């Protein structure tokens, strides 16, 4: 059963995703000239430590990246993500830098490295409030077009999230996560 605090959290995260999706849809015409992309994925993740008394929980994640193509091999992106692992739910958001190894977006496989400085909000079921921390995101992935072309692609990536939850002089521990994600990528 979903309690009222968790339901509020899910609704807020949903509105955040909806807001970014509407922003992307509203700017499609202007984006054609400037080069932008939207990645919407679904993934799985696993905590690497015994976080909050749980033995390395695993769960599902939904990453959403809205990117601006600054150069053919370099993108600047805005990230919004949601992770859910049993008792722990997390919302991440922040900026990403993506470096492609190939400049041509029309190739069938286009590998990249991605780095992000994100903000992380963690909630525990049954507890009031939330914990906040940084989230350094390091990722390797690839865009691929199984049918050729460069307007509708897919992406697959493996990422590591380094996070430390701390408050005042206390350190509550690490919240490191390994994440695998896959989904469509629309260039416009």
Backbone as CSV, one residue per row, in Angstrom:
resi,resn,N_x,N_y,N_z,CA_x,CA_y,CA_z,C_x,C_y,C_z
1,UNK,0.839,-1.188,0.000,0.000,0.000,0.000,0.874,1.237,0.000
2,UNK,0.582,2.183,-0.843,1.355,3.417,-0.932,0.783,4.420,0.061
3,UNK,1.651,4.916,0.973,1.224,5.902,1.950,1.173,7.294,1.344
4,UNK,0.589,8.235,2.070,0.433,9.602,1.577,1.766,10.278,1.273
5,UNK,2.819,10.163,2.143,4.097,10.812,1.807,4.714,10.246,0.529
6,UNK,4.651,8.911,0.365,5.227,8.305,-0.837,4.428,8.712,-2.078
7,UNK,3.095,8.780,-1.952,2.252,9.184,-3.066,2.576,10.618,-3.487
8,UNK,2.769,11.507,-2.523,3.152,12.892,-2.843,4.484,12.907,-3.584
9,UNK,5.428,12.101,-3.125,6.748,12.018,-3.750,6.629,11.539,-5.196
10,UNK,5.825,10.516,-5.434,5.644,9.977,-6.780,4.962,11.009,-7.680
11,UNK,3.967,11.716,-7.150,3.274,12.749,-7.934,4.235,13.879,-8.294
12,UNK,5.048,14.310,-7.336,6.026,15.382,-7.616,7.029,14.946,-8.679
13,UNK,7.534,13.721,-8.565,8.475,13.217,-9.570,7.795,13.133,-10.934
14,UNK,6.535,12.689,-10.961,5.785,12.618,-12.220,5.613,13.977,-12.857
15,UNK,5.298,14.998,-12.045,5.171,16.341,-12.582,6.505,16.871,-13.100
16,UNK,7.595,16.486,-12.440,8.915,16.881,-12.927,9.204,16.291,-14.291
17,UNK,8.926,14.993,-14.456,9.121,14.349,-15.754,8.213,14.972,-16.807
18,UNK,6.971,15.212,-16.446,6.014,15.817,-17.374,6.466,17.210,-17.796
19,UNK,6.991,17.979,-16.860,7.459,19.328,-17.176,8.583,19.302,-18.207
20,UNK,9.543,18.400,-18.009,10.634,18.305,-18.986,10.144,17.814,-20.336
21,UNK,9.211,16.876,-20.341,8.653,16.378,-21.606,7.907,17.490,-22.340
22,UNK,7.144,18.296,-21.618,6.433,19.418,-22.246,7.399,20.468,-22.767
23,UNK,8.469,20.717,-22.018,9.498,21.648,-22.476,10.104,21.163,-23.786
24,UNK,10.378,19.867,-23.859,10.930,19.297,-25.084,9.941,19.420,-26.235
25,UNK,8.672,19.106,-25.986,7.666,19.173,-27.044,7.443,20.606,-27.515
26,UNK,7.495,21.568,-26.601,7.254,22.964,-26.956,8.383,23.546,-27.790
27,UNK,9.576,22.982,-27.659,10.710,23.576,-28.365,11.141,22.774,-29.586
28,UNK,10.302,21.889,-30.094,10.695,21.060,-31.238,11.041,21.910,-32.458
29,UNK,10.245,22.891,-32.775,10.503,23.704,-33.968,11.805,24.475,-33.860
30,UNK,12.068,25.101,-32.707,13.320,25.837,-32.561,14.494,24.887,-32.441
31,UNK,14.255,23.689,-31.955,15.345,22.737,-31.772,15.873,22.202,-33.092
32,UNK,15.043,22.198,-34.133,15.495,21.656,-35.417,16.734,22.389,-35.926
33,UNK,16.785,23.674,-35.737,17.911,24.446,-36.219,19.119,24.320,-35.298
34,UNK,18.904,24.083,-34.008,19.999,24.103,-33.055,20.539,22.724,-32.719
35,UNK,19.805,21.672,-32.927,20.235,20.321,-32.612,20.051,19.981,-31.148
36,UNK,18.993,19.257,-30.863,18.705,18.828,-29.495,18.304,17.363,-29.517
37,UNK,18.268,16.763,-28.350,17.897,15.355,-28.257,17.211,15.100,-26.918
38,UNK,16.375,14.078,-26.911,15.683,13.653,-25.706,15.873,12.148,-25.542
39,UNK,16.447,11.743,-24.409,16.613,10.331,-24.055,15.614,9.992,-22.968
40,UNK,14.821,8.972,-23.183,13.886,8.493,-22.166,14.182,7.020,-21.968
41,UNK,14.625,6.660,-20.771,15.045,5.286,-20.569,14.355,4.591,-19.419
42,UNK,14.579,3.320,-19.376,14.186,2.510,-18.230,15.403,1.676,-17.890
43,UNK,15.620,1.484,-16.611,16.832,0.788,-16.242,16.707,0.028,-14.940
44,UNK,17.808,-0.566,-14.569,17.915,-1.284,-13.311,19.151,-0.762,-12.597
45,UNK,19.119,-0.805,-11.279,20.266,-0.336,-10.518,20.453,-1.185,-9.266
46,UNK,21.646,-1.078,-8.691,21.955,-1.782,-7.449,22.834,-0.886,-6.598
47,UNK,22.494,-0.752,-5.327,23.345,-0.036,-4.386,24.563,-0.901,-4.091
48,UNK,25.706,-0.281,-3.905,26.935,-1.027,-3.668,27.241,-1.195,-2.187
49,UNK,26.557,-0.452,-1.320,26.784,-0.538,0.112,25.503,-0.947,0.832
50,UNK,25.661,-1.254,2.090,24.533,-1.530,2.960,23.940,-0.170,3.353
51,UNK,23.078,0.363,2.513,22.528,1.705,2.705,21.320,1.659,3.624
52,UNK,21.348,2.460,4.678,20.221,2.595,5.599,19.795,1.253,6.195
53,UNK,20.753,0.375,6.438,20.422,-0.894,7.064,19.873,-1.937,6.109
54,UNK,19.836,-1.645,4.820,19.368,-2.632,3.840,20.576,-3.239,3.150
55,UNK,20.528,-4.487,2.839,21.667,-5.154,2.220,21.650,-4.934,0.710
56,UNK,22.318,-3.895,0.271,22.500,-3.566,-1.146,21.241,-3.796,-1.977
57,UNK,20.193,-3.005,-1.757,18.955,-3.226,-2.518,19.121,-2.949,-4.008
58,UNK,18.317,-3.635,-4.803,18.270,-3.433,-6.247,16.901,-2.878,-6.591
59,UNK,16.817,-2.217,-7.740,15.526,-1.673,-8.109,15.491,-1.201,-9.542
60,UNK,14.479,-0.400,-9.839,14.256,0.129,-11.183,14.562,1.616,-11.218
61,UNK,14.874,2.107,-12.394,15.172,3.531,-12.544,14.586,4.048,-13.856
62,UNK,14.319,5.345,-13.857,13.813,6.025,-15.047,14.670,7.268,-15.282
63,UNK,15.654,7.185,-16.181,16.453,8.367,-16.493,15.853,9.145,-17.673
64,UNK,15.924,10.456,-17.595,15.440,11.339,-18.652,16.491,12.421,-18.865
65,UNK,17.025,12.515,-20.084,18.040,13.515,-20.417,17.565,14.356,-21.594
66,UNK,17.628,15.673,-21.418,17.326,16.612,-22.506,18.638,17.280,-22.853
67,UNK,19.114,17.096,-24.097,20.464,17.515,-24.468,20.482,18.584,-25.548
68,UNK,21.481,19.442,-25.443,21.765,20.462,-26.452,23.073,20.077,-27.136
69,UNK,23.030,19.984,-28.455,24.230,19.633,-29.208,25.041,20.906,-29.433
70,UNK,26.119,21.070,-28.666,26.944,22.265,-28.787,27.949,22.148,-29.922
71,UNK,28.499,20.954,-30.098,29.414,20.635,-31.197,29.040,19.240,-31.667
72,UNK,29.493,18.804,-32.831,29.115,17.473,-33.304,29.480,16.340,-32.341
73,UNK,30.520,16.505,-31.533,30.926,15.435,-30.620,30.757,15.817,-29.152
74,UNK,29.999,16.879,-28.862,29.868,17.341,-27.475,28.462,17.846,-27.206
75,UNK,27.811,17.285,-26.181,26.467,17.706,-25.783,26.464,18.154,-24.327
76,UNK,25.616,19.117,-24.037,25.336,19.560,-22.677,23.897,19.173,-22.384
77,UNK,23.659,18.497,-21.268,22.319,17.989,-21.006,21.795,18.335,-19.632
78,UNK,20.480,18.251,-19.511,19.778,18.398,-18.246,19.223,17.020,-17.911
79,UNK,19.524,16.543,-16.717,19.134,15.190,-16.315,18.060,15.242,-15.230
80,UNK,17.096,14.342,-15.345,16.109,14.103,-14.295,15.928,12.595,-14.208
81,UNK,16.043,12.038,-13.021,15.928,10.597,-12.875,15.226,10.221,-11.592
82,UNK,14.637,9.042,-11.601,13.960,8.517,-10.422,14.388,7.076,-10.242
83,UNK,14.805,6.727,-9.011,15.193,5.354,-8.678,14.321,4.867,-7.526
84,UNK,13.904,3.614,-7.611,13.072,3.025,-6.573,13.622,1.655,-6.219
85,UNK,13.906,1.444,-4.914,14.436,0.166,-4.431,13.758,-0.201,-3.130
86,UNK,12.622,-0.801,-3.190,11.946,-1.221,-1.966,11.609,-0.055,-1.061
87,UNK,12.388,0.116,-0.002,12.144,1.167,0.977,12.750,2.512,0.576
88,UNK,13.682,2.516,-0.365,14.399,3.745,-0.737,13.905,4.242,-2.089
89,UNK,13.557,5.533,-2.159,13.265,6.162,-3.453,14.138,7.405,-3.566
90,UNK,14.636,7.655,-4.768,15.565,8.762,-4.983,15.200,9.531,-6.234
91,UNK,15.344,10.842,-6.148,15.156,11.740,-7.277,16.491,12.414,-7.543
92,UNK,16.980,12.363,-8.789,18.231,13.021,-9.150,17.964,14.037,-10.256
93,UNK,18.684,15.140,-10.196,18.605,16.111,-11.276,19.885,16.933,-11.297
94,UNK,20.225,17.454,-12.468,21.434,18.243,-12.607,21.884,18.337,-14.048
95,UNK,23.145,18.683,-14.239,23.720,18.896,-15.565,24.641,17.765,-15.964
96,UNK,24.657,17.468,-17.275,25.483,16.403,-17.837,26.349,16.949,-18.966
97,UNK,27.521,16.394,-19.109,28.380,16.634,-20.264,28.587,15.294,-20.954
98,UNK,28.371,15.262,-22.265,28.506,14.015,-23.022,29.516,14.237,-24.144
99,UNK,30.518,13.340,-24.207,31.562,13.404,-25.230,31.463,12.169,-26.112
100,UNK,31.197,12.373,-27.396,31.126,11.277,-28.358,32.509,11.004,-28.930
101,UNK,32.779,9.743,-29.269,34.035,9.376,-29.909,33.989,9.618,-31.411
102,UNK,32.782,9.731,-31.986,32.617,9.989,-33.421,31.761,11.243,-33.595
103,UNK,32.102,12.050,-34.582,31.348,13.283,-34.805,30.097,13.082,-35.645
104,UNK,30.083,12.071,-36.494,28.952,11.857,-37.401,27.775,11.217,-36.668
105,UNK,26.639,11.937,-36.510,25.493,11.355,-35.808,24.761,10.296,-36.622
106,UNK,25.112,10.112,-37.888,24.425,9.154,-38.741,25.019,7.757,-38.717
107,UNK,26.073,7.533,-37.920,26.673,6.201,-37.867,25.764,5.235,-37.114
108,UNK,25.915,3.951,-37.394,25.051,2.948,-36.768,25.306,2.805,-35.272
109,UNK,26.562,2.907,-34.844,26.923,2.826,-33.438,27.798,4.030,-33.107
110,UNK,27.437,4.768,-32.052,28.146,6.000,-31.698,28.423,6.018,-30.189
111,UNK,29.585,5.480,-29.752,29.891,5.402,-28.321,30.186,6.771,-27.712
112,UNK,29.973,6.860,-26.390,30.202,8.125,-25.685,30.580,7.872,-24.234
113,UNK,31.138,8.915,-23.623,31.353,8.990,-22.183,30.529,10.153,-21.677
114,UNK,29.951,10.002,-20.487,29.084,11.035,-19.931,29.485,11.292,-18.483
115,UNK,29.469,12.569,-18.089,29.809,12.987,-16.738,28.748,13.960,-16.260
116,UNK,28.296,13.804,-15.046,27.273,14.709,-14.544,27.464,15.061,-13.088
117,UNK,27.129,16.286,-12.752,27.062,16.731,-11.368,25.590,16.902,-11.046
118,UNK,25.090,16.020,-10.198,23.664,15.950,-9.933,23.384,16.204,-8.455
119,UNK,22.144,16.525,-8.184,21.634,16.678,-6.822,20.747,15.478,-6.554
120,UNK,20.858,14.888,-5.384,20.141,13.664,-5.051,19.267,13.890,-3.822
121,UNK,17.995,13.551,-3.938,17.057,13.607,-2.813,16.618,12.175,-2.534
122,UNK,16.901,11.691,-1.317,16.586,10.310,-0.939,15.488,10.301,0.112
123,UNK,14.559,9.358,-0.031,13.479,9.180,0.941,13.435,7.717,1.360
124,UNK,13.095,7.522,2.627,12.907,6.181,3.167,11.444,5.990,3.517
125,UNK,10.893,4.849,3.176,9.501,4.559,3.514,9.353,4.517,5.031
126,UNK,8.292,5.110,5.519,8.027,5.106,6.949,8.730,6.186,7.738
127,UNK,9.508,7.044,7.062,10.201,8.130,7.751,9.831,9.458,7.124
128,UNK,9.674,10.459,7.942,9.361,11.803,7.457,10.624,12.464,6.920
129,UNK,10.457,13.404,6.007,11.580,14.176,5.496,12.365,13.431,4.435
130,UNK,13.484,14.039,4.057,14.330,13.481,3.009,15.774,13.845,3.287
131,UNK,16.684,13.049,2.741,18.106,13.345,2.807,18.571,13.856,1.462
132,UNK,19.444,14.830,1.469,19.959,15.387,0.214,21.473,15.193,0.157
133,UNK,21.974,15.037,-1.033,23.410,14.876,-1.231,23.763,15.160,-2.686
134,UNK,25.051,15.184,-2.951,25.499,15.311,-4.341,25.468,13.928,-4.980
135,UNK,25.551,13.900,-6.285,25.583,12.639,-7.030,26.477,12.869,-8.241
136,UNK,27.694,12.358,-8.188,28.605,12.449,-9.321,28.350,11.240,-10.208
137,UNK,27.970,11.500,-11.442,27.540,10.444,-12.366,28.608,10.259,-13.442
138,UNK,29.142,9.048,-13.570,30.101,8.688,-14.606,29.483,7.562,-15.419
139,UNK,29.535,7.684,-16.744,28.790,6.740,-17.569,29.510,6.475,-18.891
140,UNK,29.384,5.257,-19.381,29.824,4.885,-20.722,28.630,4.271,-21.429
141,UNK,28.436,4.673,-22.671,27.289,4.156,-23.400,27.454,4.315,-24.888
142,UNK,26.391,4.023,-25.599,26.407,4.182,-27.050,25.003,4.506,-27.547
143,UNK,24.941,5.303,-28.576,23.712,5.483,-29.341,23.798,4.521,-30.514
144,UNK,22.688,3.943,-30.887,22.718,3.065,-32.052,21.407,3.172,-32.811
145,UNK,21.528,2.981,-34.136,20.381,3.055,-35.037,20.278,1.734,-35.774
146,UNK,19.474,0.803,-35.272,19.406,-0.508,-35.911,18.879,-0.487,-37.334
147,UNK,18.096,0.538,-37.695,17.526,0.628,-39.042,18.150,1.743,-39.858
148,UNK,19.253,2.309,-39.403,19.895,3.415,-40.097,19.190,4.725,-39.802
149,UNK,19.706,5.813,-40.340,19.126,7.130,-40.096,19.611,7.697,-38.775
150,UNK,19.276,8.978,-38.529,19.760,9.588,-37.299,18.682,10.370,-36.547
151,UNK,17.405,10.232,-36.914,16.385,10.978,-36.184,15.853,10.194,-34.988
152,UNK,15.610,8.903,-35.140,15.178,8.076,-34.021,16.233,7.016,-33.776
153,UNK,16.834,7.085,-32.616,17.888,6.165,-32.238,17.514,5.479,-30.935
154,UNK,18.405,4.638,-30.479,18.301,4.053,-29.154,19.605,4.312,-28.427
155,UNK,19.572,4.228,-27.119,20.796,4.346,-26.348,20.851,3.206,-25.335
156,UNK,22.062,2.824,-24.976,22.301,1.836,-23.917,23.522,2.326,-23.162
157,UNK,23.446,2.286,-21.836,24.566,2.804,-21.062,24.685,2.101,-19.715
158,UNK,25.906,2.148,-19.183,26.218,1.648,-17.853,26.840,2.804,-17.106
159,UNK,26.311,3.103,-15.922,26.798,4.252,-15.177,27.076,3.936,-13.723
160,UNK,27.916,4.758,-13.129,28.257,4.677,-11.712,27.912,6.011,-11.076
161,UNK,27.139,5.989,-10.007,26.763,7.197,-9.273,27.489,7.188,-7.935
162,UNK,28.348,8.177,-7.718,29.072,8.320,-6.457,28.348,9.354,-5.614
163,UNK,27.840,8.948,-4.440,27.089,9.861,-3.583,27.468,9.641,-2.130
164,UNK,27.563,10.737,-1.388,27.801,10.673,0.042,26.754,11.523,0.730
165,UNK,25.979,10.893,1.592,24.965,11.599,2.354,25.602,12.098,3.642
166,UNK,25.584,13.406,3.860,26.158,13.950,5.081,25.322,15.135,5.549
167,UNK,25.393,15.411,6.829,24.708,16.553,7.390,25.518,17.055,8.583
168,UNK,25.670,18.363,8.646,26.487,19.015,9.669,27.826,18.291,9.769
169,UNK,28.216,17.814,10.941,29.486,17.108,11.093,29.336,15.601,10.932
170,UNK,28.110,15.133,10.768,27.842,13.699,10.684,27.929,13.213,9.232
171,UNK,28.372,11.996,9.065,28.364,11.357,7.754,27.521,10.096,7.854
172,UNK,26.426,10.065,7.143,25.516,8.919,7.201,25.959,7.794,6.280
173,UNK,26.936,8.041,5.438,27.439,6.963,4.605,27.294,7.220,3.121
174,UNK,27.692,6.227,2.389,27.714,6.296,0.938,26.421,5.751,0.362
175,UNK,26.031,6.296,-0.777,24.838,5.857,-1.505,25.200,5.504,-2.945
176,UNK,26.375,4.912,-3.151,26.848,4.601,-4.494,25.933,3.596,-5.183
177,UNK,25.754,3.802,-6.495,24.830,2.993,-7.286,25.459,2.655,-8.632
178,UNK,25.283,1.433,-9.070,25.588,1.040,-10.456,24.246,0.986,-11.176
179,UNK,24.194,1.588,-12.374,22.921,1.664,-13.103,23.116,1.273,-14.556
180,UNK,22.182,0.506,-15.085,22.148,0.131,-16.498,20.839,0.670,-17.057
181,UNK,20.903,1.353,-18.206,19.686,1.945,-18.779,19.651,1.724,-20.283
182,UNK,18.441,1.686,-20.816,18.201,1.498,-22.239,16.929,2.248,-22.598
183,UNK,16.892,2.816,-23.807,15.670,3.476,-24.234,15.825,4.187,-25.567
184,UNK,14.757,4.838,-26.012,14.809,5.581,-27.270,15.479,6.936,-27.100
185,UNK,16.043,7.434,-28.188,16.685,8.744,-28.231,16.161,9.453,-29.470
186,UNK,15.516,10.585,-29.269,14.992,11.368,-30.391,15.830,12.597,-30.609
187,UNK,16.337,12.743,-31.825,17.068,13.954,-32.221,16.118,14.828,-33.011
188,UNK,16.111,16.111,-32.701,15.271,17.043,-33.452,15.949,18.371,-33.568
